[in-house]
């Protein structure tokens, strides 16, 4: 296994378990503990983790803004699963708003066989990566948040409010049955709320680690959501809750 692939899998394991141990990783990947320590040192150098005695931990808080680069290394396979499932909810000719999340970026990649799609986004990565794509792309403009590759602010909101769309495809930092859908910062939380307001249907894309997780800013409540797409089967309590809220679940 190449080092870059091993480090990607270390980050996925760390995101799921919050802490990893050098000895366990060495056995898992069939390499020496010194190799794992070098991997962790490289990942710490990219601000992806914090090394601790015998291993490493995530250093994440409700208001943490995880960089786009870091997010792209976390649960990448799970995001592709979500993207594939969400793509089935999109139809030829749809008008869509998508946020600047890595999950939505993966989703756009799954939509390239669809025809006549209009995509409105505040993501500079979506615009850059799909310049030659088969879509009618509309960039919101706005103030760039470099770490998240997101455009935000009044200009972004004014652009979004000009359009009424079929679908809003939105990710989140966390969701809680009492606290609703949450984001790590006001600027992007406001953008996602606006997208939800402008759409006939709102599809939330959330991997299994987001359920029951609290983040800093409330974006909107479950009564704004039509469907949630995730990567692993939901618990019975979440299934019952979403059924009561009349939210379709795709897990």
C-alpha positions in Angstrom: 0.0 0.0 0.0 1.3 3.4 -0.9 2.0 5.9 1.9 -0.6 8.4 0.7 -3.3 5.7 0.7 -2.3 4.5 4.1 -2.5 8.1 5.5 -5.9 8.6 3.9 -7.2 5.5 5.7 -5.6 6.6 8.9 -7.6 9.8 8.7 -10.8 8.0 8.0 -10.3 5.7 11.0 -9.4 8.8 13.2 -12.5 10.6 12.1 -14.7 7.6 13.0 -13.0 6.7 16.3 -11.6 10.2 17.4 -8.3 8.5 18.5 -5.9 6.0 16.9 -2.9 4.1 18.4 0.4 3.5 16.7 0.6 -0.2 17.7 -2.8 -0.9 16.3 -2.2 0.9 13.1 1.1 -0.9 12.6 -0.7 -4.2 12.9 -3.6 -3.1 10.7 -1.4 -2.0 7.8 1.4 -4.5 8.3 4.1 -1.9 8.7 6.5 -0.9 11.5 5.5 1.4 14.3 8.2 3.8 13.1 6.5 4.0 9.7 3.2 4.9 11.4 4.9 7.5 13.5 6.2 9.1 10.3 2.7 9.0 8.8 1.3 10.7 11.9 4.0 13.3 11.8 3.2 14.2 8.2 -0.5 14.4 8.9 0.2 16.6 11.9 2.3 18.9 9.7 -0.7 19.4 7.5 -2.8 20.3 10.6 -5.0 17.2 10.1 -4.5 15.7 13.6 -2.6 16.2 16.9 -0.2 13.5 18.0 -0.5 12.2 21.6 1.3 9.6 23.6 1.0 6.3 21.7 -1.1 7.7 18.9 -3.1 10.7 17.7 -6.4 12.5 18.3 -8.7 14.8 16.4 -8.7 18.3 17.9 -12.2 19.4 16.8 -14.7 21.7 18.5 -18.2 22.9 17.6 -16.8 26.1 16.0 -13.9 24.4 14.2 -13.6 25.3 10.5 -12.0 22.2 9.0 -10.2 23.1 5.8 -11.4 21.8 2.4 -8.1 19.9 2.0 -8.6 18.2 5.4 -12.3 17.4 4.7 -11.4 15.9 1.4 -9.3 13.3 3.2 -12.0 12.2 5.6 -14.5 9.4 4.8 -13.9 9.9 1.1 -15.4 6.5 0.2 -18.5 7.2 2.3 -18.9 10.5 0.5 -18.9 8.7 -2.8 -21.6 6.3 -1.5 -23.7 9.3 -0.5 -23.1 11.0 -3.8 -24.2 7.9 -5.8 -27.4 7.6 -3.8 -28.2 11.4 -4.0 -27.6 11.4 -7.8 -30.7 9.2 -8.2 -32.8 12.0 -6.8 -31.8 14.4 -9.6 -33.6 14.4 -12.9 -32.7 15.7 -16.3 -33.6 19.4 -16.6 -33.5 20.1 -12.9 -32.3 23.4 -11.5 -30.1 22.8 -8.4 -28.3 24.7 -5.7 -25.3 23.0 -4.1 -23.1 24.2 -1.3 -19.3 24.2 -1.0 -19.0 20.9 0.8 -16.7 18.1 -0.3 -19.8 15.8 -0.3 -21.5 18.0 -2.9 -18.4 18.2 -4.9 -18.4 14.4 -5.1 -22.1 14.5 -6.0 -21.5 16.8 -9.0 -19.1 14.3 -10.3 -21.9 11.7 -10.3 -24.2 14.0 -12.3 -22.2 14.3 -15.5 -24.4 11.9 -17.4 -27.5 13.9 -16.6 -28.8 16.3 -19.3 -29.6 20.0 -19.2 -28.8 20.6 -15.5 -28.5 24.1 -14.1 -26.2 24.2 -11.1 -26.0 27.3 -8.9 -23.2 27.2 -6.3 -21.1 29.1 -3.9 -18.2 26.6 -4.3 -15.2 27.8 -6.3 -14.0 24.2 -6.5 -17.2 23.1 -8.3 -16.8 26.0 -10.8 -13.1 25.2 -11.3 -13.4 21.4 -11.5 -16.4 21.4 -13.9 -15.5 24.3 -16.2 -15.7 21.8 -19.1 -18.6 19.9 -17.7 -22.0 19.3 -19.2 -23.7 21.7 -16.9 -25.0 25.3 -17.0 -23.0 26.6 -14.1 -23.9 29.8 -12.2 -21.4 31.1 -9.6 -22.9 33.2 -6.8 -19.9 35.5 -6.5 -19.2 36.8 -3.0 -16.4 36.9 -0.5 -14.0 33.9 -0.6 -13.4 31.9 2.5 -10.1 30.3 1.4 -10.1 27.3 3.8 -13.5 26.1 2.7 -13.4 27.3 -0.9 -16.8 28.9 -0.3 -18.2 32.2 -1.4 -20.2 34.0 1.3 -21.7 37.3 2.2 -24.3 39.7 1.0 -23.4 39.3 -2.7 -23.8 35.6 -2.4 -27.2 35.8 -0.7 -28.4 38.4 -3.2 -27.6 36.0 -6.1 -29.2 33.0 -4.5 -32.4 35.0 -3.8 -32.8 35.7 -7.5 -33.4 32.0 -8.3 -36.1 29.5 -7.5 -34.8 26.0 -8.0 -36.1 22.4 -8.0 -33.5 21.1 -5.5 -31.1 22.3 -2.9 -28.4 19.7 -2.1 -26.8 20.7 1.2 -24.3 19.1 3.6 -23.8 20.0 7.3 -21.4 19.9 10.2 -23.9 18.2 12.5 -27.6 17.4 13.1 -29.5 16.8 16.3 -33.1 15.9 16.9 -33.6 18.9 19.1 -31.1 21.4 17.7 -31.7 20.8 14.0 -29.2 21.1 11.2 -26.0 22.9 12.2 -22.8 24.5 10.7 -19.5 25.5 12.1 -19.8 29.3 11.2 -22.4 31.9 10.6 -21.4 32.8 7.1 -21.9 29.4 5.6 -24.8 28.5 7.9 -26.7 31.5 6.5 -25.9 30.5 2.9 -27.3 27.0 3.5 -30.4 28.4 5.1 -30.9 30.6 2.1 -30.5 27.7 -0.4 -33.1 25.7 1.6 -35.5 28.6 1.3 -35.1 28.9 -2.5 -35.8 25.3 -3.3 -38.9 23.2 -3.8 -37.1 20.2 -2.3 -34.2 20.1 0.2 -31.9 17.1 0.2 -29.5 16.9 3.2 -26.3 14.9 2.6 -24.9 13.7 5.9 -22.5 10.8 6.7 -23.1 8.7 9.8 -20.7 10.7 11.9 -22.9 13.8 11.7 -25.9 12.3 13.5 -26.2 13.5 17.1 -23.3 15.9 16.6 -23.6 19.5 17.8 -22.0 22.3 15.8 -21.8 26.1 16.5 -24.5 27.6 14.3 -28.1 26.5 13.8 -28.9 26.6 10.0 -32.5 25.3 9.8 -34.9 22.7 11.3 -36.0 19.4 10.1 -39.3 20.8 8.8 -37.3 22.3 5.9 -35.9 18.9 4.8 -37.6 16.6 2.3 -34.9 13.8 2.4 -31.7 12.8 4.1 -29.1 10.8 2.3 -26.5 9.0 4.4 -23.9 6.2 4.1 -24.9 3.8 6.8 -28.2 2.5 8.2 -29.7 4.8 10.7 -30.6 3.9 14.2 -34.2 3.0 15.1 -34.6 6.2 17.0 -33.5 8.3 14.0 -35.7 6.4 11.7 -38.7 6.9 14.0 -37.9 10.6 14.4 -37.6 11.2 10.6 -40.8 9.3 9.9 -42.7 11.6 12.3 -41.1 14.6 10.6 -42.1 13.2 7.2 -38.5 13.2 6.0 -37.6 10.6 3.5 -34.5 8.6 4.5 -32.1 7.1 2.0 -29.6 4.9 3.9 
